[in-house]
Amino acid sequence: MHSVFQDHPRKQVVRSKYDTPLLSTISEQLGALYLYLGLPGPDIYDIRQWKGLIRRIIAFERRGQPPKERDHFIILQENLIKSGIPFSNYYGDIETVVILGRDLENREFVQDEMITLYNLDFCDHISSKIALPVAEDHGGELRWQCMRFEAIRRLLQYQAQQYARGAADPRFIVLLTAREAIHCTAVGEWQKREHPPATQQWLDEAIPFPIGGGGILTSPPVVKAFVFSCFRAYCVGAHIQSHFLPIVRYQGVSGHVAMAHFAILCRISEPQGALPPESQSAQDFLRMPSMRASEGGIDTEALHLETGEAISLNDAVNAAQSFFS
């Protein structure tokens, strides 16, 4: 069952103390308001917070539980209208809409310009599965698959296509939030890949035992490395440079579910040219100390493998300015 987002003080701190200064600075540097694509939730808390920074919205809201499965979508639609910001609103999991190209009401998914702000605010695990229909010759039944990163890969490809078609500015930012745990099956498949030495050493220390079974591994270091490795690989495939800012960790609404919030700076390179070297290695990011958000604010709180120099909120904003200059 999918989780339903509920706002709470720690999330509000992440949104106001970390994201807002970062987005305000980048918007000023870009000289433009954002085209937002993401998961604002029915009450659109982030859009209300960043209203002065957003010029257009592309929103998604998944189906709820029967018999009121459309209620959250309807509330989202009403609140988007009240915001006064032009919008498109899709009904269904973002993975389904992006991969299949249509939402549950047969509305075609359209991206006709560069997205400058993604807010992929998942309430559940980054490895959570969604129901996808299989071919009719297999009976047309549903199958459950982990398609979240495939959707992200598609979105990055669409960005590269927009830039190749003449989009003027290659810069954008991705905010990604998920639980600090991951399905063991996803980790097992991921471990079979070849990793840079720094990532492999990190994994060896973070997972000192074989992964098996269909359970959930609660491991912030593994989630951190997993998101970085997969996202960076998809960026390279789309000719995009990426730079990760410190992750912000916080307890969810119940106080028992740990969450991780990523801020990723992206810049598309000319498709015909060589991809410039990354300004940040896997070791740079993995060793970068995390931050902890509480009701009182945000402070550095390093994981046991994060041995690099701490980065302050001001440092993060300055890093964004430098990357986008």
C-alpha positions, 0 to 999 in steps of 0.5 A: 500500500502506498503511503499518503503524505502528511506535512509535519515540522521537520519537513517544513524545516527542510522545505523552508530552511534548505530548499527555499534559500537554494531555489531562490538563489538558483532562480536569481542566477538563472534569471527566470522562474521555475517550470516545476514537475513533481509530486506536490501532494493534494495540499501543495505545500511546496508550491505554496512555499515557492509560489513566487519562484514558479511560473508553471506546474506539471503535477502528478497524483496517484490513485487512492484507495477505493471507494474514494480513489480520485479524492486526492486528485480532485483536491490537488486540481482545486488547489492548483486552480486556486494557486493561479499558476498555469498547470497540467495535472496527471492522474496516476503514478508518475512512473506509469504516466511517464513510461506509458505516456498517458495517465489513468484518464487517457490524458497524454503526458506532454513535456514541451519545454525544459523542466527547471525544477523537479520535486520527486517527493516520494513518501515510500522507498526508492525501490517501491513497486507499482502495478503495470499492465502486461501484454494482452497475450499474457491475460492483461493482468497487472504485474508489480515492478520497480520502475521509479528509476526507469521513470527518472531515466526517461525524464532525463532523456526528455530534458536532453531532447528538449535541449537538442531541440534548441532550449536556451538554458541547460541548467536544472535542479532535482529534489528527490526524497525517499525513505532511508531503506531499500528492498533487498532484491533491488540491492542484490541486483545493484551489487551485480553491477560494476562500480567505481572503486570508491563506491565498491569500498563504500558498499563493502563497509556499508553491507558487510554481509550477503544480501538476500531475500525479499525484505527491506534493508534499513541502511542510510549509506546504501540508499545514499550510494544507490541513488548517487550511482543510478542517477549519475549513470542516467545523467551520463547516458543523457549527456548531463553533468550532475553535482550532489549537495549534502543529503538532509536526513529527518524523521517522518511524520510519525517520528519512526520513519527515516527519510533522506532528501537529495538536492542534485544540480544538473547541467546538459552538455552539447550532444555532439561534444565530449562530456566534460569531466564531473566536478564531483567524484563518487568518493567526494559525495559519499564522504560528504557529511549529511545534515539532520533536520529537526524542529529547531533547524538543520545541522551537520550529522555525519553518518559513520562512513562520511569522513569528509569536511562538513558543508554548511547551508551557505556552502551548499548555496555557494556550491550551486552558484559555482556549478551553475556559473 
